[in-house]
Amino acid sequence: MVKDNTGNGEKMNIADGTAYAATQDVVGDNTNNGGDKSMVKDNTNNGGLVVTSEENIFRETEKKTILSVENLTVCFPGKRNIFGKAISVVPIVKNVSFEVKENETVGLVGESGCGKTTLGRAILQLIKPSSGKIVLEGTDLTTLNSGQLRVIRKDLQIVFQDPYGSLNPRITIGDAIMEPLNVHRIHSSKKQRKEQVVELLEKVSLQGDHFNRYPHQFSGGQRQRICIARALALQPDFLIFDESVSALDVSVQAQVLNLINDLKAEMNFSSIFISHDLSVVHYISDRVLVMNKGRIVEEGTADDIYFNPSNAYTQQLVQAIPGKGLF
Protein backbone atom coordinates (compact mmCIF):
# COMPACT_ATOMS: atom_id res chain seq x y z
CA MET A 1 0.00 0.00 0.00
CA VAL A 2 1.40 3.41 -0.93
CA LYS A 3 0.09 6.28 1.09
CA ASP A 4 -0.61 9.59 -0.63
CA ASN A 5 0.85 12.35 1.57
CA THR A 6 1.17 14.90 -1.22
CA GLY A 7 -2.43 15.98 -1.59
CA ASN A 8 -2.37 15.24 -5.31
CA GLY A 9 -5.22 12.76 -5.24
CA GLU A 10 -3.07 9.68 -6.01
CA LYS A 11 -4.93 6.48 -5.27
CA MET A 12 -3.91 3.61 -3.09
CA ASN A 13 -1.81 0.94 -4.76
CA ILE A 14 -1.63 -2.67 -3.65
CA ALA A 15 1.78 -3.90 -2.58
CA ASP A 16 3.20 -6.00 0.21
CA GLY A 17 4.23 -4.47 3.49
CA THR A 18 7.93 -4.38 2.56
CA ALA A 19 7.31 -2.38 -0.60
CA TYR A 20 5.02 -0.11 1.39
CA ALA A 21 7.69 0.62 3.97
CA ALA A 22 10.36 1.09 1.33
CA THR A 23 8.42 3.83 -0.44
CA GLN A 24 7.99 5.94 2.68
CA ASP A 25 10.44 8.72 3.53
CA VAL A 26 10.41 8.91 7.32
CA VAL A 27 11.64 12.48 7.19
CA GLY A 28 9.32 13.73 4.46
CA ASP A 29 6.81 16.22 3.31
CA ASN A 30 3.54 15.31 5.07
CA THR A 31 1.89 18.60 4.27
CA ASN A 32 -0.41 19.57 1.41
CA ASN A 33 1.54 22.71 0.53
CA GLY A 34 3.36 21.36 -2.51
CA GLY A 35 6.72 20.70 -0.92
CA ASP A 36 7.06 23.21 1.89
CA LYS A 37 8.68 21.18 4.66
CA SER A 38 7.71 23.56 7.44
CA MET A 39 6.38 20.52 9.29
CA VAL A 40 9.18 17.93 9.61
CA LYS A 41 8.82 14.42 11.00
CA ASP A 42 10.67 13.95 14.30
CA ASN A 43 11.63 10.35 15.06
CA THR A 44 13.13 11.10 18.45
CA ASN A 45 11.34 10.44 21.70
CA ASN A 46 10.20 14.02 22.24
CA GLY A 47 6.70 13.56 20.92
CA GLY A 48 6.10 13.36 17.20
CA LEU A 49 6.03 16.34 14.88
CA VAL A 50 8.28 19.40 15.11
CA VAL A 51 6.36 22.41 13.80
CA THR A 52 8.54 25.29 12.63
CA SER A 53 5.82 27.49 11.17
CA GLU A 54 3.29 29.58 13.11
CA GLU A 55 0.89 29.09 10.21
CA ASN A 56 0.95 25.32 10.69
CA ILE A 57 0.37 25.71 14.42
CA PHE A 58 -2.69 27.82 13.74
CA ARG A 59 -3.96 25.37 11.13
CA GLU A 60 -3.88 22.51 13.63
CA THR A 61 -5.40 24.38 16.58
CA GLU A 62 -8.23 26.02 14.64
CA LYS A 63 -9.95 22.70 13.95
CA LYS A 64 -12.91 22.24 16.27
CA THR A 65 -13.51 19.10 18.28
CA ILE A 66 -16.37 17.00 16.89
CA LEU A 67 -16.26 14.15 19.42
CA SER A 68 -14.79 14.04 22.91
CA VAL A 69 -14.70 10.80 24.91
CA GLU A 70 -13.85 11.29 28.58
CA ASN A 71 -12.98 8.49 31.02
CA LEU A 72 -15.32 6.04 29.31
CA THR A 73 -15.82 2.67 30.99
CA VAL A 74 -18.08 -0.14 29.76
CA CYS A 75 -18.79 -3.19 31.93
CA PHE A 76 -20.76 -6.34 31.13
CA PRO A 77 -22.47 -8.59 33.70
CA GLY A 78 -20.28 -11.38 35.07
CA LYS A 79 -21.40 -14.11 37.43
CA ARG A 80 -25.08 -14.32 38.36
CA ASN A 81 -26.82 -15.74 41.41
CA ILE A 82 -29.59 -18.34 41.36
CA PHE A 83 -32.15 -15.60 40.72
CA GLY A 84 -30.32 -14.42 37.58
CA LYS A 85 -29.07 -11.19 39.11
CA ALA A 86 -25.51 -10.18 38.26
CA ILE A 87 -23.24 -10.31 41.30
CA SER A 88 -20.11 -9.18 39.45
CA VAL A 89 -19.16 -7.18 36.36
CA VAL A 90 -16.44 -7.57 33.74
CA PRO A 91 -14.84 -4.31 32.50
CA ILE A 92 -14.45 -4.36 28.72
CA VAL A 93 -13.51 -0.73 28.05
CA LYS A 94 -11.44 0.83 30.81
CA ASN A 95 -11.23 4.58 31.39
CA VAL A 96 -10.72 5.58 27.72
CA SER A 97 -10.31 9.23 26.71
CA PHE A 98 -9.63 10.79 23.29
CA GLU A 99 -10.87 13.43 20.84
CA VAL A 100 -11.77 13.51 17.15
CA LYS A 101 -11.31 16.79 15.31
CA GLU A 102 -13.25 18.21 12.37
CA ASN A 103 -12.67 16.29 9.09
CA GLU A 104 -10.29 13.90 10.88
CA THR A 105 -10.15 10.12 10.65
CA VAL A 106 -8.94 8.43 13.83
CA GLY A 107 -7.91 4.81 13.49
CA LEU A 108 -8.64 2.40 16.34
CA VAL A 109 -6.49 -0.72 16.07
CA GLY A 110 -5.99 -3.78 18.25
CA GLU A 111 -6.37 -7.53 18.31
CA SER A 112 -9.74 -9.27 18.38
CA GLY A 113 -11.40 -9.06 21.79
CA CYS A 114 -9.58 -5.92 22.95
CA GLY A 115 -12.80 -3.86 23.14
CA LYS A 116 -12.68 -1.89 19.86
CA THR A 117 -16.21 -2.68 18.70
CA THR A 118 -17.63 -2.29 22.21
CA LEU A 119 -16.09 1.20 22.36
CA GLY A 120 -17.59 2.09 18.98
CA ARG A 121 -21.04 0.88 19.95
CA ALA A 122 -20.84 2.71 23.27
CA ILE A 123 -20.11 5.95 21.40
CA LEU A 124 -23.26 5.33 19.34
CA GLN A 125 -25.21 4.53 22.53
CA LEU A 126 -26.04 1.07 21.21
CA ILE A 127 -24.40 -0.09 24.45
CA LYS A 128 -24.84 2.03 27.55
CA PRO A 129 -21.51 2.92 29.18
CA SER A 130 -21.01 2.33 32.89
CA SER A 131 -19.33 5.71 33.42
CA GLY A 132 -17.74 8.58 31.52
CA LYS A 133 -18.86 11.15 28.97
CA ILE A 134 -19.36 11.06 25.19
CA VAL A 135 -19.66 14.62 23.93
CA LEU A 136 -20.70 15.10 20.28
CA GLU A 137 -20.49 18.74 19.17
CA GLY A 138 -21.15 19.97 22.71
CA THR A 139 -23.91 17.47 23.61
CA ASP A 140 -23.24 14.71 26.15
CA LEU A 141 -24.89 11.66 24.58
CA THR A 142 -24.93 9.75 27.88
CA THR A 143 -27.49 12.19 29.31
CA LEU A 144 -30.02 11.93 26.45
CA ASN A 145 -33.22 9.89 26.46
CA SER A 146 -34.31 7.71 23.54
CA GLY A 147 -36.30 10.49 21.85
CA GLN A 148 -33.41 12.94 22.02
CA LEU A 149 -31.01 10.28 20.75
CA ARG A 150 -33.25 9.59 17.78
CA VAL A 151 -32.97 13.21 16.68
CA ILE A 152 -29.18 13.35 17.09
CA ARG A 153 -28.60 10.09 15.22
CA LYS A 154 -28.84 12.05 11.98
CA ASP A 155 -25.32 13.26 12.78
CA LEU A 156 -24.03 9.90 14.04
CA GLN A 157 -23.91 6.84 11.77
CA ILE A 158 -22.09 3.50 11.49
CA VAL A 159 -20.97 1.13 8.73
CA PHE A 160 -20.89 -2.43 10.09
CA GLN A 161 -18.44 -5.21 9.30
CA ASP A 162 -20.90 -7.56 7.55
CA PRO A 163 -22.71 -5.70 4.74
CA TYR A 164 -25.07 -8.59 3.97
CA GLY A 165 -26.08 -8.98 7.61
CA SER A 166 -26.86 -5.27 7.92
CA LEU A 167 -29.14 -5.19 4.86
CA ASN A 168 -32.69 -6.54 4.89
CA PRO A 169 -32.80 -9.25 2.18
CA ARG A 170 -36.54 -8.67 1.66
CA ILE A 171 -36.36 -5.04 0.54
CA THR A 172 -34.57 -3.47 -2.40
CA ILE A 173 -31.36 -1.58 -1.82
CA GLY A 174 -33.09 1.62 -2.95
CA ASP A 175 -35.69 1.28 -0.20
CA ALA A 176 -32.93 0.41 2.30
CA ILE A 177 -31.05 3.61 1.54
CA MET A 178 -34.31 5.60 1.53
CA GLU A 179 -35.38 4.30 4.95
CA PRO A 180 -33.44 6.86 7.06
CA LEU A 181 -34.79 9.63 4.83
CA ASN A 182 -38.32 8.42 5.59
CA VAL A 183 -37.69 8.08 9.33
CA HIS A 184 -36.29 11.59 9.65
CA ARG A 185 -38.73 13.06 7.12
CA ILE A 186 -36.07 14.40 4.78
CA HIS A 187 -37.72 15.99 1.70
CA SER A 188 -41.43 16.43 1.21
CA SER A 189 -42.03 13.80 -1.47
CA LYS A 190 -40.99 10.25 -2.33
CA LYS A 191 -39.76 11.46 -5.71
CA GLN A 192 -37.23 13.79 -4.09
CA ARG A 193 -36.05 11.02 -1.78
CA LYS A 194 -35.61 8.64 -4.69
CA GLU A 195 -33.59 11.25 -6.56
CA GLN A 196 -31.27 11.59 -3.56
CA VAL A 197 -30.89 7.80 -3.33
CA VAL A 198 -29.95 7.58 -7.01
CA GLU A 199 -27.42 10.37 -6.47
CA LEU A 200 -25.93 8.48 -3.50
CA LEU A 201 -25.68 5.28 -5.53
CA GLU A 202 -23.74 7.11 -8.20
CA LYS A 203 -21.45 8.66 -5.57
CA VAL A 204 -20.43 5.19 -4.38
CA SER A 205 -19.77 4.05 -7.97
CA LEU A 206 -23.01 2.11 -8.46
CA GLN A 207 -25.75 2.81 -10.99
CA GLY A 208 -29.13 4.43 -10.57
CA ASP A 209 -30.90 1.44 -12.10
CA HIS A 210 -29.63 -0.68 -9.20
CA PHE A 211 -32.36 0.94 -7.09
CA ASN A 212 -34.79 -1.97 -7.51
CA ARG A 213 -32.31 -4.80 -7.00
CA TYR A 214 -32.00 -6.91 -3.85
CA PRO A 215 -28.86 -7.39 -1.67
CA HIS A 216 -28.22 -10.97 -2.90
CA GLN A 217 -27.73 -9.64 -6.42
CA PHE A 218 -24.55 -7.76 -5.45
CA SER A 219 -21.00 -8.74 -4.58
CA GLY A 220 -19.52 -8.18 -1.11
CA GLY A 221 -17.76 -4.99 -2.15
CA GLN A 222 -20.92 -3.62 -3.80
CA ARG A 223 -22.95 -4.37 -0.67
CA GLN A 224 -20.46 -2.45 1.45
CA ARG A 225 -20.78 0.50 -0.94
CA ILE A 226 -24.57 0.30 -0.45
CA CYS A 227 -24.10 0.39 3.33
CA ILE A 228 -21.81 3.42 3.00
CA ALA A 229 -24.44 5.16 0.85
CA ARG A 230 -27.10 4.45 3.47
CA ALA A 231 -24.87 5.80 6.26
CA LEU A 232 -24.28 8.99 4.27
CA ALA A 233 -27.94 9.52 3.34
CA LEU A 234 -28.52 11.90 6.26
CA GLN A 235 -25.20 13.73 5.67
CA PRO A 236 -23.85 12.96 9.16
CA ASP A 237 -20.98 14.87 10.75
CA PHE A 238 -19.53 11.73 12.32
CA LEU A 239 -19.19 8.12 11.16
CA ILE A 240 -17.85 4.90 12.66
CA PHE A 241 -16.44 2.29 10.28
CA ASP A 242 -16.39 -0.97 12.23
CA GLU A 243 -14.07 -3.43 10.44
CA SER A 244 -15.76 -2.25 7.24
CA VAL A 245 -13.23 -3.76 4.84
CA SER A 246 -11.96 -6.78 6.79
CA ALA A 247 -14.28 -9.22 4.97
CA LEU A 248 -13.29 -7.98 1.49
CA ASP A 249 -10.56 -9.07 -0.91
CA VAL A 250 -7.40 -6.96 -0.88
CA SER A 251 -8.11 -5.30 -4.24
CA VAL A 252 -11.69 -4.53 -3.21
CA GLN A 253 -10.43 -3.19 0.13
CA ALA A 254 -8.32 -0.65 -1.76
CA GLN A 255 -11.31 0.46 -3.83
CA VAL A 256 -13.51 0.93 -0.76
CA LEU A 257 -10.77 2.77 1.17
CA ASN A 258 -10.20 5.15 -1.75
CA LEU A 259 -13.97 5.66 -1.96
CA ILE A 260 -14.11 6.57 1.75
CA ASN A 261 -11.28 9.09 1.30
CA ASP A 262 -13.03 10.67 -1.71
CA LEU A 263 -16.34 10.93 0.15
CA LYS A 264 -14.61 12.38 3.22
CA ALA A 265 -13.04 15.11 1.07
CA GLU A 266 -16.39 15.85 -0.59
CA MET A 267 -18.71 15.64 2.44
CA ASN A 268 -16.30 16.80 5.17
CA PHE A 269 -17.22 14.24 7.83
CA SER A 270 -15.14 13.02 10.78
CA SER A 271 -14.78 9.34 11.54
CA ILE A 272 -13.36 6.52 13.62
CA PHE A 273 -12.02 3.62 11.58
CA ILE A 274 -11.89 0.38 13.59
CA SER A 275 -9.70 -2.46 12.34
CA HIS A 276 -7.26 -5.13 13.45
CA ASP A 277 -5.12 -4.45 10.35
CA LEU A 278 -2.53 -1.78 11.12
CA SER A 279 -1.59 -1.38 7.42
CA VAL A 280 -5.17 -0.43 6.54
CA VAL A 281 -5.48 1.86 9.56
CA HIS A 282 -2.21 3.59 8.65
CA TYR A 283 -3.43 4.30 5.12
CA ILE A 284 -6.86 5.65 6.00
CA SER A 285 -6.16 7.50 9.28
CA ASP A 286 -4.77 10.86 10.33
CA ARG A 287 -4.16 9.68 13.90
CA VAL A 288 -4.13 6.19 15.42
CA LEU A 289 -5.19 4.84 18.82
CA VAL A 290 -3.79 1.44 19.80
CA MET A 291 -6.06 -0.55 22.11
CA ASN A 292 -5.10 -3.53 24.26
CA LYS A 293 -7.25 -5.22 26.90
CA GLY A 294 -9.73 -2.36 27.02
CA ARG A 295 -7.20 0.46 27.35
CA ILE A 296 -5.55 2.90 24.93
CA VAL A 297 -1.86 2.02 25.22
CA GLU A 298 -0.49 4.35 22.53
CA GLU A 299 -1.67 7.33 20.51
CA GLY A 300 0.00 9.29 17.74
CA THR A 301 0.02 10.24 14.08
CA ALA A 302 -0.41 7.40 11.61
CA ASP A 303 3.24 7.60 10.54
CA ASP A 304 4.53 7.71 14.12
CA ILE A 305 2.60 4.60 15.10
CA TYR A 306 3.49 2.68 11.93
CA PHE A 307 7.17 3.57 11.58
CA ASN A 308 8.25 4.45 15.12
CA PRO A 309 6.04 2.65 17.70
CA SER A 310 7.13 3.09 21.30
CA ASN A 311 4.82 0.65 23.10
CA ALA A 312 5.82 -3.03 23.12
CA TYR A 313 2.31 -4.14 22.12
CA THR A 314 2.26 -1.75 19.14
CA GLN A 315 5.66 -3.08 18.07
CA GLN A 316 4.22 -6.60 18.10
CA LEU A 317 1.32 -5.45 15.89
CA VAL A 318 3.78 -3.92 13.40
CA GLN A 319 5.95 -7.04 13.36
CA ALA A 320 2.84 -9.15 12.67
CA ILE A 321 2.18 -7.35 9.36
CA PRO A 322 3.11 -9.71 6.49
CA GLY A 323 6.36 -8.54 4.89
CA LYS A 324 6.78 -5.71 7.37
CA GLY A 325 9.19 -5.56 10.27
CA LEU A 326 10.79 -2.84 12.33
CA PHE A 327 13.55 -1.16 10.33
N, C-alpha and C positions, 0 to 999 in steps of 0.2 A: 504494500500500500504506500503510495507517495502522497504526502500531505501537501496541500496547496497553501503556503504561507505568504504568497505574493499578492493576493487579492486580484489575480488576473482571471479568475473563473475556471482554472484548469481542473479537470475532473479527476476523481480518484482512479488510480490504476492498480491492477491486481499484481502483486508480487509477493514473494516469501518475505519473512521477517528480516532476513539478512540483507536482502536488497533494499528493503525499506530503511533499515538503519544506515546502510551505506550511503543513501542519497541525502541524508539529513546533515546539515552543517550545524553543529552544536552551538557555535558562535555565529549566528546568522541574522538575517534581516527578517524579523517576525512581524514587521509593521506592514501597513497597507499604503505606505507613502512613496512607493516606487524606488526604494533603495536607500532612503535616509536611515542610517543605523543609529538614530538617537536613542533607541531602546536596545541594549545589548544584553545577550544572555549571559548570566553569571552562574558558573558551575561550581562556585565555592560553597561553603556552608553558611553564608550570611544571608540566605533567604531569597534566592530566586532571581528577579530581574533588577538590573541597575538602570534607573531612568536618569538620563542626563539632560532631558529637555523639560522645561516647565509646561510646555504645551502638552506633552504626553501625560504629565501628572494630572493636568486639568481634565484631559480626555477620559482618564480612568475614573476620576473621582466624581465627574458630573453624571455618570450613569446612576439612575435611581434603582433602589432595591425593589424587586418584584415580589420575592418570597423570602421570608426570614423564619427559620426553624430554630427554636430556642429550647435547649435542655429537654428534648423530646425523648420520652420513654414509653415503650409499648410492652405490656406484659400479657401473656396468655395464661388461662387457668392450668394449674398443675394437678396434683392429687386431689381427689374428691372423697368425701365421707360416704357413708352408706345411704345418705339421703340425696346424694348427687351434688352437694354444695362444695365448691372449691375450698380447700383448706390450705392451698399454697399456690403461688404464681411463678411462672417462668419468664424472666425478662428476655425479650427478643431484640429490641432496640434499646440501647442504654445511653441516655443522656447525650443525645446527638444535637449539635448546633452547627448551622451553616447558613449562607445567604446565596441567593441567585439574583444577579443583576439584570437590568433591561437588555433584551436581545442577546442573552448569554446562554450557552449550553454547558451545563455542569454534568460531567460524567460520574456515575456512581458504580464502582467496580469492586468485585470481591467474589469469593468462591460461593458455590451453591450452599444455601442454608445460613449465610452470614447475616441475613435480615434486610437485604436490599429491597425486595418486593414488599415486605411488611412496612418498611419505611415509606415507600412510594404510596401504598394504599392508605397509610395513616395520614399522609399529606392531603390526600383526596377525601379524607373522612369516610372511607369505606371500612376502615377499622378505627375504632375510637382509641386514641392514645391514653395511657394511664396518667401521664403528667406532661407538662411542657406547653409551649405555644407554637402555633403555625400561623404566621401573619402573612396574608396575601394582600398586597397593595394597601396596607394599613388596617386590614380587618382580620381579627383573630378568629380563625375558622373553628377553633375548639369551643367557642362560646355561642355558636349559632345553632338554632333549632333546625329541624328538617325543612321547614318552609323557607327559611332564610338561605339555607344551603342550596336549595333547588334554584334559587335566583342566581346565586354566585357561581353555580357550576357552568354557566355560559363562558366564564373566563378560566375554567379549570377542567382540562380534558386529559384522557389517557389513551394510549395505543397499546393493546395487550400483546403478549407473546404469541398466542395462537390465533391467527386471523380467522380460521374457519370456526373455531369455538366461540368467537365473539360476534359472529354474524348469524342471524336467524335463517336457517336453510329454507324456511317456508315463505319468505318474502323476497322480492327482487332487491338487488343492490341499490337501485334508485330509491325505493321506499325506505331502505335502511338508512341511507344518507339523509333522506328528507325527514326522518323521524324526529331528530332534535329540533329541526326548524318548526315542525308542527307543535311539539311540546312547549317551546318557548315563543310560539306565535310570531315567528319571523316572517315578514311579508303578509300582505292582506289576501293573497289569492294562491291557489295551488299552482297556477301557471307560473307565477313568479318564483315559487319555491323550486319547481321543476327546472326552470332556467338556471337557477343557482346551482342545483345539483349537477346539471350537464356541464356547467362551467368548472365545477370542482373536479369532475371526472377528467376533463381535459387537462386540468392543472397537474394531475397525478399521472399523466401520460396514458390515460384510457380514452375510450371514445364515447361520444354522447349516446350512440345507439346501444351501448351496454346497459342502459338504464333498466331495461326490462328483463335482463338475465338474472339467473340465480347464482348463489355463491359456488355451487358445485361445478359450474361451467367455467371457472377461472382457475389459474395456477396459484400456487402459494404466494408468489411475489405479487401477482395481481390482486389477490385478496388483501394482502397487507396494504397495498396502495388504496384499496377501497376503505379500509379501516382508517387510514390517515386522512382521506377525504372526509369521512364522517366526523373525525375528531376536529377538523378544521372548519366544519360547516358553520359553527357559531362564531368563528373568528376569535378564538380564545387568546388571552395574553400569556397563558402558561400551559405547557404540555408535559406529560410524563410518558416517555417511551420505555416500556418495561420489557426488556429482552426482545425488542421488536424485529430484530433481524437474525436472531440466533437459530431459528428453524429454517432459514433460507440457504440456498447454495451460495458459495463465495461470490460468484459473478453477479447473482441477483442481490446479494447484500450490498455490493458496491453501487448498484443502480438505485436501491432504496435510500442508502446513505446520501448519495448525491442529490436525490430528490428532496430529502429532508433539508439539506443545506440550501438548496434553491428556494424552497418554500419559506424557510426561516428568513432569508434575505428579502423575499418579497413581502411577507406578512408580518415580519418583525416580532415574532413571539420568543419567549424565553422557555427553556426546557431543562428537564433532568433526563439524562439518557442512562438507563440501567443496563448493565451487561456484565458477564463474567469474562469477556474477551477484552483484554487491555489494548490490543492493537486497534480494535474497532472504536473503543472509547477514546483512544488517543487521536484518531482521525477526526471524529465528530465533535469533540469537546473543546471548550476554551479552558476550563479548569477541571480537575479530577479530584474526587474524594475516594479514598481507598477504605473499604469497610471490612472488618474482621471481627467475628463473634459479637456483632451488635454495636460495635463502636467504630468511629472514624479514627483510623490510626495514622493517616497521612493525607495532606491536602496540598495542592499546588497547581501550577500551570500544567497543561497537558505534556509539554516537552520536558519539564522538570521531573514529572512522575515517570515518564517513559525512559528518559535517557540518564537521569541522575537520581534514582530513588534512594531515600535515606533510611526508610524503615525496612527491617529484615523481611517482613511479610510481603511488602511491595516488591522487594528484590526477588523473592521467590516467584511472584506472579510474572515478573518480567522474564525470568529464566525459563518459565514454563511455556513461553510463546514459541511455537515451532520455528526453528531457524534463527532465533533471536537470543542472544545472551548479553551479559553485561560487558561492555567494551571499555 
